[in-house]
Structures are given as structure tokens and as C-alpha cells.
């Protein structure tokens, strides 16, 4: 994974630690590649569209809830797969393509 992409993931999820507080760790269910892609695309789109940090945090909460994932689950997914460069490169290419095309539906 490129360092910039790891920083992006950390930045997207950093706000939630301060906004939701630190609670006892919950077990994280394995996330599919498709769910990871859909969540990251939706979060990047929300980040582009929302004009305030509060609006983005609310939208982020809704996106994560709808996908049935947590902040830590998304970060953990990236951490688990970071050593598989080909896999993560293909994943980020899918994210970039969907953002360019303006949709979240796989093609």
C-alpha cells in the first residue's frame, strides 16, 4: 500500500476516535474486499460533498452503519492486507475507478 493511501485511511477514521470515545474493543468480523471498496468510495464521496466536519462525521457514521462495519474494521482490513501489494493495488485501482466514474457499483 502506498504511504499516502495509508495516511488517507488513518485521516478518514481519526475523527471517530475522538467523536465516539474509546470503549472496550469489540471483535471485528472479517470484511469482504467489496465491502471495503464500497465503504472507502462512499467515504471519499462524502468527504468531497460535505461542507463541514460535523456533516461529514454524521455521514460517515451512516455509511459505516449501513455497511455493518466499524472504523476499526476498515483500518484492520487495510492492515491485514497491506503486505499483499498486488491485492491492495488492485483494490485501490477499483476505488479510484469508481470515484472517477462517480458510482459505487462494481463493473
LOLUM-67417 format. One record per atom (N, C-alpha, C): x, y, z; residue in three letters. Coordinates in steps of 0.001 Angstrom, whole numbers, plus 500000, padded with zeros to 6 digits. Example, Ala and Ser with C-alpha at 12.3 -4.5 7.8 and 13.67 -1.06 7.14 Angstrom:
% LOLUM-67417
513190494310507800ALA
512300495500507800ALA
513200496700507800ALA
512850497750507080SER
513670498940507140SER
512900500030507870SER
This chain:
% LOLUM-67417
500857498844500000UNK
500000500000500000UNK
500904501220500000UNK
500587502204499201UNK
501345503441499173UNK
501157504164500493UNK
502223504848500970UNK
502101505562502242UNK
500964506582502238UNK
500737507256501135UNK
499662508239501060UNK
498297507617501271UNK
498106506424500800UNK
496808505755500969UNK
496615505318502415UNK
497686504881503057UNK
497579504520504471UNK
497249505758505294UNK
497853506885504946UNK
497559508139505646UNK
496118508538505405UNK
495618508362504179UNK
494229508684503874UNK
493287507880504757UNK
493516506595504862UNK
492665505754505697UNK
492727506234507141UNK
493929506502507629UNK
494062506969509010UNK
493330508290509206UNK
493430509202508243UNK
492770510506508360UNK
491254510362508345UNK
490744509499507485UNK
489301509308507400UNK
488741508798508725UNK
489478507928509382UNK
488968507306510585UNK
489431507964511873UNK
490343508912511807UNK
490863509559513018UNK
489781510294513785UNK
488890510962513106UNK
487848511734513771UNK
486933510896514620UNK
486753509658514282UNK
485792508848515016UNK
486295508462516395UNK
487592508385516582UNK
488107508029517894UNK
487754509129518878UNK
487904510374518457UNK
487584511468519361UNK
486084511679519464UNK
485342511373518408UNK
483907511635518453UNK
483114510519519133UNK
483626509308519121UNK
482888508216519730UNK
483498507750521039UNK
484707508205521333UNK
485362507803522571UNK
485968506426522448UNK
486716506048523433UNK
487368504742523413UNK
486579503808524321UNK
486071502772523759UNK
485347501795524552UNK
486066500468524441UNK
485586499514525167UNK
486175498195525135UNK
486147497646523715UNK
487232497008523312UNK
487343496508521947UNK
486280495456521662UNK
485655495586520531UNK
484666494616520072UNK
485342493699519053UNK
484986492424518995UNK
485558491564517965UNK
485140492085516587UNK
486084492054515661UNK
485820492571514322UNK
485559491407513380UNK
484402491434512731UNK
484078490407511747UNK
484929490638510497UNK
485328489573509819UNK
486071489750508580UNK
485237490543507571UNK
485876491430506882UNK
485213492273505886UNK
485600491776504496UNK
484650491788503587UNK
484962491389502213UNK
485658492539501492UNK
486366492208500452UNK
487041493221499630UNK
486008494184499062UNK
484884493670498611UNK
483850494507498015UNK
483293495503499034UNK
483074495046500253UNK
482585495951501295UNK
483610497042501580UNK
484880496673501681UNK
485938497652501910UNK
485922498711500807UNK
485849498265499562UNK
485839499188498425UNK
484623500110498493UNK
483462499538498717UNK
482231500342498768UNK
482282501378499880UNK
482790500986501035UNK
482864501901502172UNK
483848503033501884UNK
485029502702501401UNK
486027503739501131UNK
485532504695500043UNK
484913504171498995UNK
484365505029497941UNK
483299505957498519UNK
482384505410499299UNK
481315506231499885UNK
481891507297500811UNK
482910506945501584UNK
483527507922502479UNK
484254509020501709UNK
484949508634500660UNK
485641509658499846UNK
484628510577499187UNK
483526510035498690UNK
482492510870498083UNK
481881511800499124UNK
481618511284500313UNK
481058512109501389UNK
482021513226501757UNK
483287512913501800UNK
484296513912502129UNK
484306515043501093UNK
484115514699499839UNK
484058515699498769UNK
482800516553498864UNK
481683515937499263UNK
480380516600499205UNK
480036517419500444UNK
480458516977501600UNK
480074517658502843UNK
480918518908503051UNK
480278519952503559UNK
480958521232503725UNK
481451521478505148UNK
481075520623506089UNK
481562520793507458UNK
482016519446508018UNK
482887519542508998UNK
483389518324509640UNK
482259517565510325UNK
481350518296510972UNK
480232517638511647UNK
479344516888510663UNK
479075517513509510UNK
478243516865508492UNK
478941515608507967UNK
480253515693507766UNK
480990514527507294UNK
480952513408508338UNK
481169513749509610UNK
481160512713510655UNK
479810512016510746UNK
478733512779510594UNK
477396512165510608UNK
477220511246509409UNK
477645511711508258UNK
477543510895507038UNK
478399509641507155UNK
479594509795507713UNK
480490508657507913UNK
479835507621508818UNK
479218508087509912UNK
478530507175510830UNK
477447506400510091UNK
476678507098509246UNK
475610506456508478UNK
476174505432507493UNK
477251505785506814UNK
477872504884505831UNK
478356503609506516UNK
479062503764507627UNK
479584502599508342UNK
478456501732508886UNK
477438502385509435UNK
476299501641509983UNK
475577500860508885UNK
475340501515507769UNK
474639500855506660UNK
475427499656506139UNK
476748499780506112UNK
477593498681505627UNK
477794497606506689UNK
477430497920507935UNK
477603496951509010UNK
479046496755509418UNK
479835497831509322UNK
481253497761509684UNK
481581498880510667UNK
482766498794511242UNK
483246499812512168UNK
484484500477511592UNK
484847501624512184UNK
486101502291511808UNK
487270501319511924UNK
487332500675513075UNK
488461499782513321UNK
488466498601512356UNK
487297498159511933UNK
487236497065510965UNK
487812497442509613UNK
487551498669509185UNK
488089499135507902UNK
489604499280507990UNK
490082499881509069UNK
491524500050509258UNK
492198498683509372UNK
491565497772510107UNK
492117496420510271UNK
492205495690508927UNK
491194495860508092UNK
491214495236506764UNK
492459495697506003UNK
492691497008505995UNK
493865497544505291UNK
495153497011505908UNK
495220496926507221UNK
496410496425507893UNK
496664494954507562UNK
495601494157507581UNK
495745492725507299UNK
496286492488505891UNK
495819493267504938UNK
496175493036503541UNK
497331493897503031UNK
497903494752503874UNK
498925495695503413UNK
500150495013502805UNK
500469493811503221UNK
501652493141502686UNK
501394492480501331UNK
500134492348500946UNK
499797491774499636UNK
499658492927498635UNK
500791493325498109UNK
500857494534497277UNK
499966494432496041UNK
499973493311495372UNK
499154493170494159UNK
497665493269494499UNK
497265492625495578UNK
495866492645496010UNK
495427494065496353UNK
496224494761497151UNK
495849496118497558UNK
495941497098496387UNK
496891496900495488UNK
496967497772494307UNK
495697497628493475UNK
495243496405493291UNK
494005496174492541UNK
492808496763493280UNK
492819496655494598UNK
491739497221495409UNK
491699498736495247UNK
492851499392495383UNK
492903500857495242UNK
492579501287493815UNK
492968500491492835UNK
492597500805491445UNK
491078500774491284UNK
490426499800491920UNK
488960499722491866UNK
488326500945492535UNK
488877501342493654UNK
488368502523494352UNK
488525503760493474UNK
489700503943492914UNK
489963505111492066UNK
489050505125490841UNK
488853503956490231UNK
487984503876489050UNK
486550504266489400UNK
486049503740490497UNK
484678504060490902UNK
484526505538491244UNK
485533506113491854UNK
485473507545492157UNK
485473508371490873UNK
486280507965489903UNK
486296508666488608UNK
484956508539487912UNK
484361507361487990UNK
483089507107487317UNK
481902507650488117UNK
482145507999489371UNK
481092508570490193UNK
480057507580490679UNK
480417506322490772UNK
479450505354491302UNK
480129504378492230UNK
479355503569492909UNK
479904502577493822UNK
479573501154493391UNK
478967501008492237UNK
478561499689491766UNK
479710499055490987UNK
480105497822491327UNK
481186497173490593UNK
480831496936489149UNK
481785497028488314UNK
481608496775486869UNK
482467495607486442UNK
